[in-house]
Amino acid sequence: MELSKPEIDFPTDPAPTELVIRDITVGEGAEAVAGARVTVHYLGVDYASGEQFDASWDRGEPIEFPLAGLIQGWQDGIPGMRVGGRRELVIPPRYAYGENGRHQLAGRTLIFVIDLLSVR
């Protein structure tokens, strides 16, 4: 299992218009399913600027939450992932915080690298 904060290469291609799911490391543990509670470490960066906007790594502890309460890109992108895996999600605005709105990340394509630590 990955135990260090990931680094994300700055993308040079145009931002995708659909959710992109890429396994960096395939886990061998329990599989995440829609509606599960997951514990993850993650790093999030803005696709256009490459700037980090959030990382559980920087807080020194993973986070646990129900998938049902997350942005659509996570709800669609984490199921099928196995504990011990690291997955990259490239999430267009309509699967994140919307094309426009009050959230500071509205209108932005986001990249997350997620380490799945546990599922229940």
N, C-alpha and C positions, 0 to 999 in steps of 0.2 A: 504494500500500500504506500502511496505517496505520502510523505510526512513533511514536506516543505512547501512553502508558498510558491505557486507556479509563476512562470513568466509568460507573457503573451506577446507574440511577435506582432508588430504593427501591420495591419492588413493593407494591402495595396490594391486589391480588387474593389470594384464598386460594392456597396453594401447590398446584401441579399434582400429580396422582398418576401422570402419565406423562411421559416425557422430552419436553421442548419444545426444538425446534431452530429458530433464527431467524437468517438471514443478515443481517448489518448491512452488509457490503460483500461482493459476489461477486467472487472472484478470477478471474484469467484464465490462471493458470499450470497446472502439472501437478495432476492430481486425486489426492487421498488415497484409498486403497483399504484395505479391511480387511487388517490384518497388515503394513501399510507402516511404515517408520520416518519419523517426522515431526519437524520442528524448529518449535517454536512459542514465542510469547510469550503469556502468559495472566494473567488476574486472576480470583481466586475470592473470592466473598462468600457469607455465610450469608443465605439467603432471608428468614428470620424477623427477624433483627436488622439486616441490611444491613452488618454488620461484615466487613471484609476479613480473610481467614484466610491467604491466600497470593497472591503475585504474582511472576512471573519478572522483571517490570519493576523491582521493588525490588532485585533482585540484579544488575541491569545487564546481563544476558545471557539469551538464549533458552535453552531446554532441548530436547534431542533424546532421543527414546525410541521403542521399538516400541509401536504401538497395542495389541498383544496383551497387554502387561503393565499396562494401565491400568484404571481403574474402568470398569464397563460403559457408563456414560453417555458416556464419551469414545470407547470402542470403537464405539458405535452412532452417536454424534453427529458425529464428524470425517469418516468416509468420505463421499465426495461433495463435500467442500469442496475448493476450488482454491487453489493458492499465490497469495498476495496478498489472500486473503479474510479477513474478520473475522466470526466467528460467535458467537452467544450460545447457551449450553446451560443449561437449567434442569433440574436433575437431582434427582428424588426419591430418598429414602434407599435404596430397593431397587436403584437403578442406581448408587449411590455407595458408601457405607461400611456399608450395612445399616441395618435398623430399630433395632437395638441391638447393642452390642458394646463393645470396648475402645477403638476409634479415637475420638478427640475429636470427630470430625464424624459419628459414628454417629447415626442418627435425624434428621439434618438434611437439608433440601432445600438444594441448592447452586446458585449461579449462577456460570458461568464465561463470560468473554469470551476467545476464543482467536483469535490472529492466526497463520495458517499461513504459515510462512516458506519451508519446503522439504519435499519428499517424496522418499524413495528406497526 
